[in-house]
């Protein structure tokens, strides 16, 4: 058979021995279009653990005293594996001899003796098992959802080979409150209860509670496992013994696996760096990381805003209207943040729901009656005022309409916008009531603009139209502003067509448009709140998705 070495092993990710923060990760594989290389069994979401836990740099001898084999995790063998290896002991020793070329210079006989020793121990260095896979390619590598390992010192632990939702959540926590070092990772939080919760998740995931301890007012849980460190680094790109914040990003793997995994990842991140005091917010010094969060929320129909903070960080703010949707999408597992979230959810909220046109606000000829808009001003009637004056002096016109000094002149020169009430009087007189005010305004050329005393000039639709009516259910007008119930970019063109207003966010502050909507359309007020029972159901859903024991 053809032998290969650790330098040419097709399973190993890195082309050359490189330092830990240059290792190939899931993000890098996905960016290269090598998504399938992450998995041993894609359908079952089982990771190919060997290249995650074993790196080419592990085979490089730096000192003559280096114990190369002690660097690797030892796979705990089943009875079937021990029997199968015994049957091919000499062949395996030969393969291992070639595999460790330029790393460990043992003879085939020496390797055979070592293999016998490992079989008696019941655990085999992972690279030796990898060589056995080459001899027996039909042998299932990961028959269960986890793999049992033993450290060089004999400590037993397990490692998940299946991507689970607990693992996705822990990745979010680690990227927020976690720190990775070569042989251990620890997570710090002010809440002892939350650290105990993380410890239980560690037990479920790695069969190790970790070590809990307190430093001043902070609680820590430390997991001493280089294999767990390598797994988290592979999944998240979290730096090992380096500054993590500039490199934070949403793991692409969870994005590919879908919203259920993304939601749990971002719950972990929110439990670490989020807040539910007064408003939902998420803070990070990494702007790109915040943008990843915004993109995730946006795909779920939840809008957000990004604001710089005074501490050279960035904060994602989620509007109050999305509080319940956020609770259902992301949720919280941190006990204190759950309590804050409950206070936020139990506030009574009001929203408007489009219920149709107000027929009584239309004129007999089907126009919106703009006279119902108090204080409406018109821009663009220069020619009408000039024609109506018909050579009379400005002082005459001023007296005719009881205007302030210079008033008519300023209206005619378009220095000031004209009150609609004055336009109404002029149109009635000029056309001797043969043409209605609204018909005149609609037919006037060039098109007219309208404004209030404090707003910029905009256009207003003169009659109900299909584009306007289709857009109205997505608008939630309040007293002084309008909430957009869908992504504002979907409304950019129709809104501009109707009002010549450019939407820049999910909220529009324009009194005239607000008054227009409230005057001519019926928006029923809906009251909503989250009760104690509602919140209890949410909490149960948050617990169940992490598959925690009832006592958790």
N, C-alpha and C positions, 0 to 999 in steps of 0.2 A: 504494500500500500504506500501511498505518497504521504510523507510526513510534513508537517509545518511547524514553525516555531512561534514563540510569542511575538516575534517581530513581524511575522507574515500572517498571523491568525486573522481570518476574515471576520470573526465575531467582534474583535476589539475595535473600539471606535477611533481612537487617536492614531494618526499615521506615524507619529514619532513620540518618544517619551517626552512629555511636557509637564510643567508644574500644574498644581491642582486647579488654579483659577483659569487655566487655558484648556481644560478638558472639554471634550465634546459633550454637549448637553442636549436635552430634548428640543429646546428652542432652536439650537443650531441645526439639528437633524431636520426639523420641520422646515426651516428656512432654506435648506438645501434640496428640499423635495424628497427627503428620505424618511417620511413619516413611518413607513412600515418597518424600518430598522429598529424602531423603539420597542416593538412587540415580538414576543415569542409566539403568542396566539392573539391575533388582532381581534377576532370575534369575541373572545373571552376577556379582553382587555388585560392580558397577562404580559407583563414587561419581560424583556430579555435581560435578566439580572446580571448575567456574567460580565458583560462589558461595562455595566454601571458600577459594579463593585471591584472589578479588577482593571487596573490601568497599566499601560506599558511602563510607566515610570516605576511601578512596583517591582519590576524585574531587574532594574538597574542597580548594580552593586557600587556603592560609593566608598565603602571601607571594607577591608578584609574581614572585619568582625560582624558585618551585617548578616542578620538572620532573615534571609529572603522569604522563606516559607512562612515565617511568623507574621509577615505583613498581610497575609491573605485570610479571609474568613474561612473557617472549616465547615464544610457542609456535613450536617449530621446524616448519617447513612441509614437507610431502611434495611431490613433483613434481606429483601430481594436484591438491593444494590450491592450489599456485601457479598452475597452468593454469586452474582453476575461478575463482579470484579475478580473474585477468587478464581473463577473459571478462566479468566484471561489475564492473569497476573503478569506473566512474562511479556505478553504483547503490550500491555499497558505500560510496563516499566520501560520498554523500548521507546514507546511513543513519548513518554514523559522526558526521557533522556534527550530526545531530539527537540522537544518543545522548549526546554530550558537552556538551549544552546546560547552561549555567551551570557549566561546568568548564573546557573549552578552547574558545576562540572562534576557531576556524580556519574559513576558507571551504571550500566543497566542493572548489574547485580545489586549495587547499593540502592538504587531506586526500588528494586523488588523488595529488598529488606525493609525499606521505609514504608512501602505500601502495606506490607504485612503488619507493621507496627500501627499504622493508621486504621487498618481494618479491625484490629484488636481494640483500639480506642473507640471505634464507631464513628469517626469523623475524618473527613478527607479535605486537605487544602483545595479550594475551589478550582484552581488551574488543573489539578490532577483529575478531578471529575470531568472537567471540560475535555481532557484528552480521552477519557473513557467514552464521552459522547461521540467523539470522532470514530471510535471503534464500533460503537453501537448506536448508529444514528436514529434507529427506530425507538430507542429508549425514551420515554416521556421525561422531559427535563423538570417540569414543574407540575406534577399531577394535582397539587392542592393550590389554594389561593395564597399560601404563604410557604416559605422555605425555612426550615430549622437550621440554624448555624451554631457554631461554637467558637469562641475566641481562642487565641493561642494559649490563653491561661485557663481554658476550660469552662468559661461562663457560657451557658446556653441562652439563646435568644432566637426570635424569629423575625423574618423580614417579609413584608407583603410583596408578592410578585404580581398581584392584581391591583389595578388602579381603583381605589375605593373612594367613597365620598368623605369618609373620615380623613383619608390621606389628602384629599383636596382641601378640606377645612384646615388641617394642620399646616399645609403649605402656606395658606394665607396668614395664619398666626405667626409662623416662622419668618415670613417676609416682613411682618410688622414688628413683633416683639421678640424675635428670635435672633440668636447669634450662633454661627457655625464655626467650629474649630476642627482641627484635623481629627481628633479622637472623641470629641463630645459636642453636644449642642445644648444650649439652655434658653429658656423662655422666661421672661420677667414680667410681672404685672403687680399692681397694687392690691389686687384682690386674691386673698388666700383661696377662696372658694373656686375662683376661676382656674388658678394654678392646679388645684386638686382635680378639677374637671379635665384639664390638659393631661395630667398624670394618668387618669383613667383611660383617656384616648391612647396614650402611649402604651399602656398595658394591653389594650385591645389590638393595637397595630403592631407592636414590637415585642409583646410579652415581657415588658419591662416598665415598671412604674416610674423609673427615674428617681432622682434624689431631690427631695424638697427641702429648701432652707430659706431663711429670711436674712436679708441684708438691709438694715435700717428699716424703712417703711415698705420695702419691695419684697415680694415673694418670688422665688425662683424654683424652676424644676429643671434638673440637669440630666440629660440622657447620655450616658457614656457608651457610645457606639459609633465607631468610625464608619460602619456600614450604613447606619441611618443617616449620618452626615452626608455620605456620598449619594444616597438616594435623594435627599432633599436638594442637594446641589444640582443633581441631574435634572430634577423636575422643575426647579425654579430659577436656576442661574444665580442663586444667592451665593455671594462670595464666601470662601472659606478663609477665615482669618484676614479679612480685608474690609474696606469700607463698602457697605452694601448699598447705601441710598442712591448713588448715581446710577446704579445698574438695575434697580428694581423695575420689574415689568410683570404684566399678567402672563403666566405661563401659557404658551401657545397650545400645549397639549390639552388643557382644560377647555380652551376655546374650541378646539376641534371636537372634543367629546360632547360639547353641547351645554345648554343653559343650566342643567341640573348640577353639573360639576363646577361650572363657573360661579353659580350662586353660592355654593359652599365655600369655594375659594375666597370670594369677596366677603362672605360672612366672617371668615377668619381674619381677613384684613381689617374689616370694620370693628371686630371685637378688639383688635390691637390698636388701630389708629382712627377709629370713628367716634362719633359723639351723637347722642340723641337728646341733648339738653337744648330745649327750645326749638331746635331744628335739626334735621339730619345733615351731618357734615362728615367729610373725610379729609384728612390732612396728610400731606407728604411733602418732602423737600424735592421730590422728583416730579416735574411737571408732566413728563410723558406717562408716568405711572397713573397720575390723576386722569389723564386723557383716556388711558385704557379703561378706567372705571367708568368714565362718562360714556364711552362707546358701548360698553356692556349695558348700562342703564338705558341708553337711547334705543337699542335694539328691542328692549322690553317695553318701550313706550313711556319711559320715565325721563323727563327733562331735568337738566341740572345746569349750574353755572360754576365757573372756575374763577376764584378770586385769589390774588396774592395776599399773603399775611405780612405782618410787621416783622416776623422772625425769619424772613427769607424762605418761606415755604409757600405751598399752594393749598387752597381749600376748595373742595367740591361741595356745593350746597344744593340740596334737593328741596324743591318747593313743597309747601305743606300739603298741597292737593295730591301729592304722590305718596304720602306717608303710609297709607294702608297698602297700596300697591308694592311699596318697598318692603313692607313687613312680610308680605306674601312671597315676594321674590327672593329676598336675602335673609331677613330675620336676624336674630341675635342669640348667642349662647352665653355671652358674658353676663353674670348675674346682675351687676350694677347697671350695665347698659340695657338689659332687659327691663329693669325698673324704670329707667329714664324713658325708654321706648314706650312703656305703658302709659306714662304721664302724657307723652306726646300724642299717643293714639286716642286717649279718652277725651281729648278736647273736642268740643262740639264744632263741626265745620259746616259751612253753608256753601252750596254751589248752585249755579243756575243751569237750567235745562231748557233747551229750545222747544217751544210748544206751538210755534206757528206765527203767522202774520196777524196784526191787529187790524181788522177790516175797517174799523171806524176812523183810522188815521189816514185813509186814502181819500183823494179828491174824487168827485163824480167821474172824472175822465181817467181814473186809475193811477194817478201820480201820488207819490208820498207828499203829504201836506207839510212842507218845510216851515210853514207859519207856526207849527207846533214845537219847533225848536227855538227856545227863548234865546234872544241875543245873537241870532245868526247873522253873519256879515257876508256880503257878496263881493267878489273881486273879479273885475274884467268887464264892467258895464260902461266904459268910457263913451262909446258911440251912442248908447241910449241916452245918457245924460246930455250929451251935446245936441242930439236931435230934439230932445224934449225942451231944452232951453231955447232953441230956435232963435238965436240972436239976442235974447233978453240978457240983461246985465246979471252979474253974479249976485249983486245986492238984492235985485228983484227976486231971484230964486231963493235967496237966503230968507227973505221975509215971507215968501210964499209957503215955505215949509218950516218956518220958525227954527232956523239952524243957527249954530254959533257962527261968529264972524269968520268968513273965509271957508265955511263948511262946504258949500256946493262946489267951489273951485277945487278944493282938495279931493272931493269925491270924483269930480270929472277928470282931474289929472291923475287919478288913482294913487294919490298920496295916502289916502285912507280908504279902507273897505267900507262899503255902503250897508247900512242896516237893511235887512230884508223888509221890514215894515215900510221903509221909505220907497224901496223898489216896488212894493205892492201898490202904493199910492200912485206912483208915476205910471206904472203899467195900466192901472185902471183908468187913469185920466187920458193917457196917450192913445190907448186902444178903445176907449169908451166902453170898457167892459165886454168887448167882443172876443177877447182872448184871455184865458185864465192865466194867473201868475205862473203856475207850474208849467203849463204848456209853453209859455214864453221863455222861461229859463231853460227848458229842455231843448228848445229849437234854436237858442241863441248861438251865434258863432262869432268869434272862436269860443270853445268850451269854457264854462265859468268855473271858478274855484270858490270854496266857502271856508269860513273860519269863525272861531269864537274870539272873544277878547284876548284870550291867553294862548291860543293854539295857532299853529302854522296853517296856511291855506292848503286845503285838500279838495279832491273831487267827492261828490256824493252821487250815488245812483238815483235817478229820478223815478224809476218804476221797479217793482220786483222783477227779477230776472233769474234764469236757471242757475247761473254761476253763483249769484249771491245766495240764493236759497240753499244750494248744495253746501255752501261754506258755513252757514249759520250754526248748525249743530256742533261744530268744532270750536265755537266761541263761547266763552263764559264771562259775560260782562258784569263787572262789579260797579261800585259807585264812582270810582275815579280811574279804573283801568280795566283791561280785558285780559283774562287768562286764555291761553290757547290750549285746547285739550289734546291736540296731536302735535307732532313735530312741526315747528313753525316753517320749516323749509318746504313742506308740502302745501303751505298756504301762500307762499311768496307771490306767485304770479296772480292767482285769483284775487288776493287782497289788494295787490297793486292795481289791477284792472278796475276794481270798484272804487278805491279811495286814493290812489296815487300815494300810498304809504308803504314804506319798505319795512318789513318785519325783521328784527334783528335777534329776537329771543322769544321765549314762551310767554312773555308778558308785554302788553302794549299799553303805554300811558298816553292816551289821546282822548281828551274829554269830549270832543265833538263826535268822534266815531262811537264812543260809549253812549252818549246821549241819543245818537241816531238809532243805535240798536235797541236801547231801552224804550224809546218812543214808539217805534214802528213795529216792534216784534215782541211777542209774549215769551218771557223767560221765567219759568216757574222756579221758586226757591226750594232747594232740597236740603234738608237737615240730616246730618249723619254724625254718628259717634260710634266708638268701639266700647262695648260693655265688658264687664268682668268675665262673663261667659265667653264672649267673642275672643278675648285675649287668652283665656285658658285654652281654647281650641288652637290658637296660633302657637302657643308655647308647646302644646302636645305635638303639633306638626314639626316644630323646630327640633324637638327631641328625637322624634321618630326617624327623621331623615338622616340623623347621625347614628341610628341603630344603637343607642345607649341603653343600658339596663334601666329598668323602671326606677331603681334607687338613685340613678343619676339625676 
